[in-house]
């Protein structure tokens, strides 16, 4: 659970020790492993006791903490989250780290399957001067991403991958990043309960082999990248070799990088000069 990584503020004045312990016990009874941290976070965001108890009830019902809070922290920045939007995972911070190594100021960066816009926002916040374009097919995600992206000067598009981009970007993009779904359709049912019940299937289901979107993104990437431009896609260790093959087939100079502690795998392709 990503939001428990936040550092909560001290408990507000309206909650006493007895109430605090009652909330902690209630959350723990319902299986919240980080009940103390969650209580602190909920209390720091609630404006009064009524709002707090409403938030607690939503959390106890099984609603992911990030939806209850309305935000999560990703790469050290606050990302607004609304119910029905894919919740950024900590392992995806590795994708951002790899992108920041390769990106330069004034680069044009394209974030496909952007969800909440967390990946693009994290890259743009750190590098300041990149020109960010983010795309998602889910209207709820686009609305959420707009809150996180437009305030830093980025552009958000509603549609299917490259189809909705301005034609003027063709051959001008320095970097494409994508946290596209890579879970095979039959394996979606094996995901954690919170993901299966509350997160959009379109953000989880990668098609029959989990590579449907990876295949399209890799195949079309060279048409949008400048010479020497990069494509970075998050995948799983299991799927990494298959995504690697898709990059090579698209004519990209390809490598796989992995971070074991986060269980994070990223395939990086470079368009030959």
Buried (B, 14 or more C-beta within 10 A) or exposed (E): BBBBEBEBEEBBEBBEEEBBEBBBEBBBEEEBEBBBBBBBBBBBBBEEBEEBBBBBEBBBEEBBBBBBBEBBBBBEBEBBBBBBBBBBBBBBBBBBBBBBEBBEEEBBBBBBBBBBBBBBBBBBBBBEEBBBBBBBBBEBBBBBBBBBBBEBEBBBBBEEBBEEBEEEBEBBBBBBBBBBBBBBBEBBEEBEEBBEEBBBEBBBBBBEBBBBBBBBBBBBBBEBBBEEBBBBBBBBEEBBEBBBBBBEEBBBBBEBBEBEEBEBBBBBBBBEE
